[in-house]
Amino acid sequence: MEEVITIENMKGIRCFAALAVIFAPMMLPFVAPVQAAEVVPFMTVSAGGTAFVLGAGMVTVTNKYSTSGPRLVHEATSGTLEMVRKLIAAEKQKKPVIAMFGATEGWDAYRGLRDYEGKAFPGLRSICYNQDMALYLVVTAKSGIKSYADLKGKRVAIGGPGSTIATTALVIMQQYGITKKDFSPFYYNFREMIDGVADGSLDGGFIGGAYPVAGVTEISTTHDVRIVPVDENVLDKIVKERPGYIKTVIKAKWYRGTDQDTPVLGWTSGVHTHSATPDPIVYNFLKTLFGHLPDFYEIHMSAKNLSKETATRGMHVPFHPAAEKYLKEIGAMK
């Protein structure tokens, strides 16, 4: 699935996630055609979370202001595992590709750990930090689920197969003694998860993003919901053992029904590529994006997390040489 997003005027947009999903089909006919050899895929997760929104925003800003090089094409995927597989294939074919996913998954792929055991990807490269993400376990208030331990025997949407959301959900549940045999996992996308929790066909579901997450806002306007907290000792253990994970908090009153701060697990998210992506593509992408950050900040509240000061935050995979060159030029890296 590929989408070319060329919204010319980002000013005043406050709900980009919904607009991207609803109006994308209507905008496509007005997009000027580009040759296959002139485009570079920019992969993100599917629509519904802030990663999709910010990825679309990076594509929009870069294509709008870039004066040289190929155009970016936004491509939605099922998750990190699919993106890493495509990066590996692209490196072998020496085709440029850019992808946005969690730093913890990037570390595992680079080192050949966990889901990537025996399949290390030493050619993976970092471009820049993107945002801090939080994992939400969303249930209805009447579900009776108040702890991860209550998920036994439940029907739970855990995100796309191989996604950082699914991986992180299972990492947390493991700390509570719960395996995939103890509950009914559904590898649903954001839309399917929200609909399932809302109509009762699911007991709960996971969604990832940075505040405000459109899917959580949507369901909390029609249902009394609960965001299930993660115990502090569990958070401390995971963050200590797994590079890229962070402790974070869903603030009280952010969403209807959240009356107190809720501690949850999060991760740093970043933009990645592979070692064979040509230097000019990476350099031009960063120069154009950082040269027009005010436009990017109009996309979503969390876009402001990206700055010169945070450009390398939480990235554990070696940087692409062209990214390192640009980030040193602007003082983001020594």
C-alpha positions as a Markdown table, in Angstrom:
| # | Residue | x | y | z |
|---|---|---|---|---|
| 1 | Met | 0.0 | 0.0 | 0.0 |
| 2 | Glu | 1.5 | 3.3 | -1.0 |
| 3 | Glu | 0.2 | 6.9 | -0.5 |
| 4 | Val | 1.7 | 10.1 | -1.9 |
| 5 | Ile | 0.6 | 12.9 | 0.4 |
| 6 | Thr | 1.1 | 16.4 | -1.0 |
| 7 | Ile | -1.0 | 18.6 | 1.2 |
| 8 | Glu | 0.1 | 22.1 | 0.3 |
| 9 | Asn | -1.1 | 24.0 | 3.2 |
| 10 | Met | -0.6 | 22.4 | 6.6 |
| 11 | Lys | -1.5 | 25.6 | 8.6 |
| 12 | Gly | -4.4 | 25.2 | 10.9 |
| 13 | Ile | -4.7 | 21.4 | 10.7 |
| 14 | Arg | -5.4 | 20.0 | 14.2 |
| 15 | Cys | -6.7 | 16.6 | 13.5 |
| 16 | Phe | -4.4 | 15.3 | 10.8 |
| 17 | Ala | -4.8 | 11.6 | 11.6 |
| 18 | Ala | -8.5 | 11.7 | 10.8 |
| 19 | Leu | -8.1 | 13.9 | 7.7 |
| 20 | Ala | -5.3 | 11.6 | 6.3 |
| 21 | Val | -7.6 | 8.6 | 6.5 |
| 22 | Ile | -10.8 | 10.3 | 5.3 |
| 23 | Phe | -9.5 | 12.6 | 2.6 |
| 24 | Ala | -6.4 | 10.7 | 1.2 |
| 25 | Pro | -8.5 | 8.9 | -1.5 |
| 26 | Met | -9.9 | 12.3 | -2.7 |
| 27 | Met | -6.5 | 13.9 | -2.8 |
| 28 | Leu | -4.7 | 11.2 | -4.8 |
| 29 | Pro | -6.2 | 12.2 | -8.2 |
| 30 | Phe | -4.6 | 15.7 | -7.9 |
| 31 | Val | -1.1 | 14.4 | -7.2 |
| 32 | Ala | 1.3 | 14.9 | -10.1 |
| 33 | Pro | 2.7 | 11.6 | -11.4 |
| 34 | Val | 6.3 | 10.7 | -10.7 |
| 35 | Gln | 8.5 | 8.1 | -12.3 |
| 36 | Ala | 9.3 | 4.9 | -10.4 |
| 37 | Ala | 13.0 | 5.7 | -10.5 |
| 38 | Glu | 12.4 | 9.0 | -8.8 |
| 39 | Val | 10.7 | 7.9 | -5.6 |
| 40 | Val | 12.0 | 6.6 | -2.3 |
| 41 | Pro | 9.6 | 4.6 | 0.0 |
| 42 | Phe | 9.1 | 6.0 | 3.4 |
| 43 | Met | 7.6 | 3.3 | 5.5 |
| 44 | Thr | 5.5 | 3.6 | 8.7 |
| 45 | Val | 2.9 | 1.6 | 10.6 |
| 46 | Ser | -0.7 | 1.7 | 9.4 |
| 47 | Ala | -3.1 | 4.6 | 9.9 |
| 48 | Gly | -4.5 | 5.3 | 13.4 |
| 49 | Gly | -1.4 | 6.2 | 15.5 |
| 50 | Thr | 0.9 | 9.2 | 15.6 |
| 51 | Ala | 3.7 | 7.4 | 13.9 |
| 52 | Phe | 1.6 | 7.2 | 10.7 |
| 53 | Val | 0.7 | 10.9 | 11.0 |
| 54 | Leu | 4.3 | 12.1 | 11.6 |
| 55 | Gly | 5.6 | 9.9 | 8.9 |
| 56 | Ala | 3.1 | 11.4 | 6.5 |
| 57 | Gly | 4.1 | 14.8 | 7.7 |
| 58 | Met | 7.8 | 14.2 | 7.1 |
| 59 | Val | 7.0 | 13.1 | 3.5 |
| 60 | Thr | 4.8 | 16.2 | 3.0 |
| 61 | Val | 7.3 | 18.7 | 4.2 |
| 62 | Thr | 10.3 | 17.1 | 2.4 |
| 63 | Asn | 8.4 | 16.8 | -0.9 |
| 64 | Lys | 7.1 | 20.4 | -0.6 |
| 65 | Tyr | 10.5 | 22.0 | 0.0 |
| 66 | Ser | 13.1 | 19.7 | -1.5 |
| 67 | Thr | 14.8 | 21.2 | -4.6 |
| 68 | Ser | 16.8 | 18.2 | -5.6 |
| 69 | Gly | 16.7 | 14.4 | -5.4 |
| 70 | Pro | 13.8 | 11.9 | -5.5 |
| 71 | Arg | 10.4 | 12.3 | -3.9 |
| 72 | Leu | 9.3 | 10.3 | -0.9 |
| 73 | Val | 6.3 | 8.0 | -1.1 |
| 74 | His | 4.5 | 7.2 | 2.1 |
| 75 | Glu | 4.0 | 3.4 | 2.5 |
| 76 | Ala | 2.0 | 2.0 | 5.4 |
| 77 | Thr | 3.0 | -1.5 | 6.7 |
| 78 | Ser | 1.9 | -4.0 | 9.3 |
| 79 | Gly | 4.8 | -3.1 | 11.6 |
| 80 | Thr | 8.6 | -3.1 | 12.3 |
| 81 | Leu | 9.2 | -6.7 | 11.3 |
| 82 | Glu | 7.8 | -6.0 | 7.8 |
| 83 | Met | 9.8 | -2.8 | 7.5 |
| 84 | Val | 13.1 | -4.5 | 8.6 |
| 85 | Arg | 12.5 | -7.3 | 6.0 |
| 86 | Lys | 12.0 | -4.7 | 3.3 |
| 87 | Leu | 15.1 | -2.8 | 4.4 |
| 88 | Ile | 17.2 | -6.0 | 4.2 |
| 89 | Ala | 15.9 | -6.7 | 0.7 |
| 90 | Ala | 16.5 | -3.1 | -0.4 |
| 91 | Glu | 20.0 | -3.1 | 0.9 |
| 92 | Lys | 20.8 | -6.2 | -1.2 |
| 93 | Gln | 19.3 | -4.6 | -4.2 |
| 94 | Lys | 21.0 | -1.2 | -3.4 |
| 95 | Lys | 17.6 | 0.5 | -3.5 |
| 96 | Pro | 17.1 | 3.5 | -1.1 |
| 97 | Val | 14.4 | 3.1 | 1.5 |
| 98 | Ile | 13.5 | 5.0 | 4.7 |
| 99 | Ala | 11.5 | 3.6 | 7.6 |
| 100 | Met | 10.2 | 4.9 | 10.9 |
| 101 | Phe | 10.0 | 2.5 | 13.9 |
| 102 | Gly | 10.9 | 2.0 | 17.5 |
| 103 | Ala | 14.6 | 2.2 | 18.6 |
| 104 | Thr | 14.2 | -0.9 | 20.7 |
| 105 | Glu | 13.2 | -3.0 | 17.7 |
| 106 | Gly | 16.0 | -1.4 | 15.7 |
| 107 | Trp | 18.5 | -2.5 | 18.3 |
| 108 | Asp | 17.1 | -6.0 | 18.3 |
| 109 | Ala | 17.3 | -6.2 | 14.5 |
| 110 | Tyr | 20.8 | -4.8 | 14.3 |
| 111 | Arg | 22.1 | -7.2 | 16.9 |
| 112 | Gly | 20.0 | -10.2 | 15.9 |
| 113 | Leu | 18.1 | -10.4 | 19.2 |
| 114 | Arg | 14.7 | -11.9 | 20.2 |
| 115 | Asp | 12.4 | -11.8 | 17.1 |
| 116 | Tyr | 15.5 | -11.3 | 14.9 |
| 117 | Glu | 17.6 | -14.1 | 16.5 |
| 118 | Gly | 19.9 | -15.6 | 14.0 |
| 119 | Lys | 18.9 | -12.9 | 11.5 |
| 120 | Ala | 21.1 | -9.9 | 12.5 |
| 121 | Phe | 20.9 | -6.9 | 10.2 |
| 122 | Pro | 24.3 | -5.1 | 10.6 |
| 123 | Gly | 23.4 | -2.9 | 7.7 |
| 124 | Leu | 20.7 | -1.1 | 9.6 |
| 125 | Arg | 21.4 | 2.7 | 10.1 |
| 126 | Ser | 19.9 | 5.5 | 12.1 |
| 127 | Ile | 18.9 | 8.8 | 10.5 |
| 128 | Cys | 17.4 | 10.7 | 13.4 |
| 129 | Tyr | 15.1 | 10.5 | 16.4 |
| 130 | Asn | 11.4 | 11.1 | 15.8 |
| 131 | Gln | 9.3 | 11.0 | 19.0 |
| 132 | Asp | 8.6 | 9.2 | 22.3 |
| 133 | Met | 5.8 | 6.7 | 22.1 |
| 134 | Ala | 3.6 | 5.2 | 24.8 |
| 135 | Leu | 1.8 | 1.9 | 24.8 |
| 136 | Tyr | -1.8 | 2.1 | 25.8 |
| 137 | Leu | -3.8 | -1.0 | 27.0 |
| 138 | Val | -7.3 | 0.3 | 26.5 |
| 139 | Val | -10.3 | -1.4 | 28.0 |
| 140 | Thr | -13.8 | -0.4 | 28.8 |
| 141 | Ala | -14.5 | 0.6 | 32.4 |
| 142 | Lys | -17.0 | -2.3 | 32.8 |
| 143 | Ser | -14.5 | -4.9 | 31.6 |
| 144 | Gly | -13.1 | -5.6 | 35.0 |
| 145 | Ile | -9.6 | -5.5 | 33.7 |
| 146 | Lys | -7.5 | -3.4 | 36.1 |
| 147 | Ser | -4.1 | -5.0 | 35.8 |
| 148 | Tyr | -2.2 | -6.9 | 33.1 |
| 149 | Ala | -2.6 | -10.0 | 35.2 |
| 150 | Asp | -6.4 | -9.8 | 34.4 |
| 151 | Leu | -5.7 | -10.5 | 30.8 |
| 152 | Lys | -5.8 | -14.2 | 31.2 |
| 153 | Gly | -8.6 | -15.8 | 29.2 |
| 154 | Lys | -9.4 | -12.5 | 27.5 |
| 155 | Arg | -9.7 | -11.4 | 23.8 |
| 156 | Val | -7.0 | -8.8 | 23.2 |
| 157 | Ala | -5.9 | -6.9 | 20.1 |
| 158 | Ile | -2.1 | -6.6 | 20.2 |
| 159 | Gly | -1.3 | -4.8 | 17.0 |
| 160 | Gly | 0.0 | -5.9 | 13.7 |
| 161 | Pro | 2.3 | -9.0 | 13.6 |
| 162 | Gly | 5.9 | -8.0 | 14.1 |
| 163 | Ser | 5.0 | -4.5 | 15.2 |
| 164 | Thr | 6.6 | -2.7 | 18.1 |
| 165 | Ile | 3.2 | -2.5 | 19.7 |
| 166 | Ala | 2.7 | -6.3 | 19.6 |
| 167 | Thr | 6.3 | -7.0 | 20.7 |
| 168 | Thr | 6.0 | -4.5 | 23.6 |
| 169 | Ala | 2.6 | -5.8 | 24.7 |
| 170 | Leu | 4.0 | -9.3 | 24.9 |
| 171 | Val | 7.1 | -8.1 | 26.7 |
| 172 | Ile | 5.0 | -6.5 | 29.5 |
| 173 | Met | 2.6 | -9.5 | 29.8 |
| 174 | Gln | 5.5 | -11.8 | 30.2 |
| 175 | Gln | 6.5 | -9.9 | 33.3 |
| 176 | Tyr | 3.0 | -10.8 | 34.7 |
| 177 | Gly | 3.4 | -14.4 | 33.9 |
| 178 | Ile | 1.1 | -14.3 | 30.8 |
| 179 | Thr | 2.0 | -16.0 | 27.5 |
| 180 | Lys | 0.1 | -16.1 | 24.2 |
| 181 | Lys | -1.4 | -19.4 | 25.4 |
| 182 | Asp | -3.1 | -17.6 | 28.3 |
| 183 | Phe | -5.2 | -15.3 | 26.2 |
| 184 | Ser | -6.7 | -14.9 | 22.7 |
| 185 | Pro | -4.4 | -12.6 | 20.7 |
| 186 | Phe | -5.8 | -10.7 | 17.7 |
| 187 | Tyr | -3.3 | -9.1 | 15.4 |
| 188 | Tyr | -5.5 | -6.2 | 14.5 |
| 189 | Asn | -4.7 | -2.7 | 13.2 |
| 190 | Phe | -5.8 | 0.5 | 15.0 |
| 191 | Arg | -9.2 | 0.7 | 13.4 |
| 192 | Glu | -10.1 | -2.9 | 14.1 |
| 193 | Met | -8.9 | -2.6 | 17.7 |
| 194 | Ile | -11.0 | 0.5 | 18.4 |
| 195 | Asp | -14.1 | -1.0 | 16.8 |
| 196 | Gly | -13.6 | -4.3 | 18.7 |
| 197 | Val | -13.3 | -2.7 | 22.1 |
| 198 | Ala | -16.2 | -0.4 | 21.4 |
| 199 | Asp | -18.6 | -3.2 | 20.3 |
| 200 | Gly | -17.5 | -5.7 | 22.9 |
| 201 | Ser | -16.0 | -8.3 | 20.6 |
| 202 | Leu | -12.7 | -7.6 | 22.2 |
| 203 | Asp | -12.0 | -7.3 | 26.0 |
| 204 | Gly | -9.1 | -4.9 | 25.4 |
| 205 | Gly | -6.6 | -3.7 | 22.9 |
| 206 | Phe | -3.2 | -2.1 | 22.5 |
| 207 | Ile | -2.4 | 1.1 | 20.7 |
| 208 | Gly | 0.8 | 3.1 | 20.5 |
| 209 | Gly | 1.4 | 6.8 | 20.1 |
| 210 | Ala | 2.2 | 10.2 | 21.5 |
| 211 | Tyr | -0.4 | 12.4 | 23.1 |
| 212 | Pro | -3.0 | 12.9 | 21.8 |
| 213 | Val | -3.6 | 9.5 | 20.2 |
| 214 | Ala | -6.6 | 9.8 | 17.9 |
| 215 | Gly | -7.9 | 6.3 | 18.4 |
| 216 | Val | -8.0 | 6.7 | 22.2 |
| 217 | Thr | -9.6 | 10.1 | 22.0 |
| 218 | Glu | -12.3 | 8.6 | 19.7 |
| 219 | Ile | -13.3 | 5.7 | 21.9 |
| 220 | Ser | -13.2 | 7.7 | 25.1 |
| 221 | Thr | -15.8 | 10.1 | 23.7 |
| 222 | Thr | -18.4 | 7.3 | 23.3 |
| 223 | His | -17.4 | 4.9 | 26.1 |
| 224 | Asp | -16.1 | 5.0 | 29.6 |
| 225 | Val | -12.6 | 3.6 | 29.2 |
| 226 | Arg | -9.7 | 2.7 | 31.3 |
| 227 | Ile | -6.0 | 2.8 | 30.4 |
| 228 | Val | -4.4 | -0.1 | 32.4 |
| 229 | Pro | -1.2 | 0.9 | 34.3 |
| 230 | Val | 2.1 | -0.9 | 34.4 |
| 231 | Asp | 3.6 | -1.6 | 37.9 |
| 232 | Glu | 6.7 | 0.5 | 38.6 |
| 233 | Asn | 8.9 | -2.6 | 39.3 |
| 234 | Val | 7.9 | -4.1 | 35.9 |
| 235 | Leu | 8.8 | -0.8 | 34.2 |
| 236 | Asp | 12.1 | -0.6 | 35.9 |
| 237 | Lys | 13.1 | -4.1 | 35.0 |
| 238 | Ile | 12.2 | -3.8 | 31.3 |
| 239 | Val | 13.9 | -0.4 | 30.9 |
| 240 | Lys | 17.0 | -1.7 | 32.5 |
| 241 | Glu | 17.2 | -4.8 | 30.3 |
| 242 | Arg | 16.0 | -3.5 | 26.9 |
| 243 | Pro | 17.7 | -0.5 | 25.2 |
| 244 | Gly | 15.1 | 1.9 | 23.6 |
| 245 | Tyr | 12.4 | 1.4 | 26.2 |
| 246 | Ile | 11.4 | 4.3 | 28.5 |
| 247 | Lys | 9.1 | 4.9 | 31.5 |
| 248 | Thr | 6.4 | 7.4 | 30.7 |
| 249 | Val | 3.0 | 8.6 | 32.1 |
| 250 | Ile | -0.5 | 9.1 | 30.6 |
| 251 | Lys | -1.5 | 12.3 | 32.4 |
| 252 | Ala | -4.8 | 12.7 | 34.2 |
| 253 | Lys | -7.5 | 14.3 | 32.1 |
| 254 | Trp | -5.7 | 13.7 | 28.9 |
| 255 | Tyr | -8.6 | 11.5 | 27.9 |
| 256 | Arg | -12.1 | 11.2 | 29.2 |
| 257 | Gly | -12.1 | 8.7 | 32.0 |
| 258 | Thr | -8.4 | 9.0 | 32.9 |
| 259 | Asp | -8.8 | 10.7 | 36.3 |
| 260 | Gln | -5.3 | 10.1 | 37.5 |
| 261 | Asp | -1.7 | 9.7 | 36.1 |
| 262 | Thr | -1.2 | 6.3 | 34.6 |
| 263 | Pro | 2.4 | 4.9 | 34.4 |
| 264 | Val | 3.0 | 2.9 | 31.2 |
| 265 | Leu | 5.9 | 1.6 | 29.1 |
| 266 | Gly | 7.1 | 3.7 | 26.1 |
| 267 | Trp | 9.9 | 3.7 | 23.6 |
| 268 | Thr | 11.9 | 6.1 | 21.6 |
| 269 | Ser | 11.0 | 6.1 | 17.9 |
| 270 | Gly | 13.4 | 6.9 | 15.1 |
| 271 | Val | 13.9 | 7.2 | 11.3 |
| 272 | His | 16.1 | 4.5 | 9.9 |
| 273 | Thr | 17.6 | 3.3 | 6.6 |
| 274 | His | 20.2 | 0.9 | 5.4 |
| 275 | Ser | 23.9 | 1.3 | 4.6 |
| 276 | Ala | 23.5 | 1.2 | 0.8 |
| 277 | Thr | 21.1 | 4.2 | 0.7 |
| 278 | Pro | 23.0 | 7.0 | -1.2 |
| 279 | Asp | 24.4 | 9.8 | 1.0 |
| 280 | Pro | 22.6 | 12.6 | -1.0 |
| 281 | Ile | 19.2 | 11.1 | -0.2 |
| 282 | Val | 19.7 | 11.0 | 3.5 |
| 283 | Tyr | 21.5 | 14.3 | 3.7 |
| 284 | Asn | 18.8 | 16.1 | 1.6 |
| 285 | Phe | 16.0 | 14.5 | 3.7 |
| 286 | Leu | 17.5 | 15.8 | 6.9 |
| 287 | Lys | 18.4 | 19.3 | 5.6 |
| 288 | Thr | 15.0 | 19.8 | 4.1 |
| 289 | Leu | 13.1 | 18.6 | 7.3 |
| 290 | Phe | 15.2 | 20.5 | 9.8 |
| 291 | Gly | 15.2 | 23.5 | 7.6 |
| 292 | His | 11.4 | 23.6 | 7.8 |
| 293 | Leu | 10.6 | 22.3 | 11.3 |
| 294 | Pro | 7.8 | 24.9 | 11.9 |
| 295 | Asp | 5.9 | 23.4 | 9.0 |
| 296 | Phe | 6.4 | 19.9 | 10.5 |
| 297 | Tyr | 5.3 | 21.1 | 13.9 |
| 298 | Glu | 1.9 | 21.9 | 12.4 |
| 299 | Ile | 1.2 | 18.2 | 11.8 |
| 300 | His | 0.7 | 17.1 | 15.4 |
| 301 | Met | 1.5 | 18.2 | 18.9 |
| 302 | Ser | 4.2 | 15.6 | 19.3 |
| 303 | Ala | 6.1 | 16.7 | 16.2 |
| 304 | Lys | 7.6 | 19.3 | 18.4 |
| 305 | Asn | 9.6 | 16.6 | 20.2 |
| 306 | Leu | 12.0 | 16.7 | 17.2 |
| 307 | Ser | 14.6 | 19.4 | 17.4 |
| 308 | Lys | 18.4 | 19.9 | 17.0 |
| 309 | Glu | 18.7 | 19.1 | 20.7 |
| 310 | Thr | 16.8 | 15.8 | 20.5 |
| 311 | Ala | 18.0 | 14.6 | 17.0 |
| 312 | Thr | 20.0 | 11.7 | 18.3 |
| 313 | Arg | 17.9 | 10.9 | 21.4 |
| 314 | Gly | 17.5 | 7.2 | 22.2 |
| 315 | Met | 19.0 | 5.9 | 18.9 |
| 316 | His | 21.1 | 2.8 | 19.6 |
| 317 | Val | 22.0 | 1.8 | 16.0 |
| 318 | Pro | 25.0 | 3.4 | 14.2 |
| 319 | Phe | 24.1 | 6.5 | 12.2 |
| 320 | His | 24.2 | 6.6 | 8.4 |
| 321 | Pro | 27.3 | 8.6 | 7.3 |
| 322 | Ala | 25.3 | 11.3 | 5.6 |
| 323 | Ala | 23.1 | 11.7 | 8.7 |
| 324 | Glu | 26.1 | 11.9 | 10.9 |
| 325 | Lys | 27.6 | 14.6 | 8.5 |
| 326 | Tyr | 24.4 | 16.8 | 8.6 |
| 327 | Leu | 23.8 | 16.4 | 12.4 |
| 328 | Lys | 27.4 | 17.4 | 13.1 |
| 329 | Glu | 27.0 | 20.5 | 10.8 |
| 330 | Ile | 24.0 | 21.7 | 12.8 |
| 331 | Gly | 25.6 | 20.9 | 16.2 |
| 332 | Ala | 23.2 | 18.0 | 17.0 |
| 333 | Met | 26.1 | 15.5 | 17.2 |
| 334 | Lys | 29.8 | 15.9 | 18.2 |
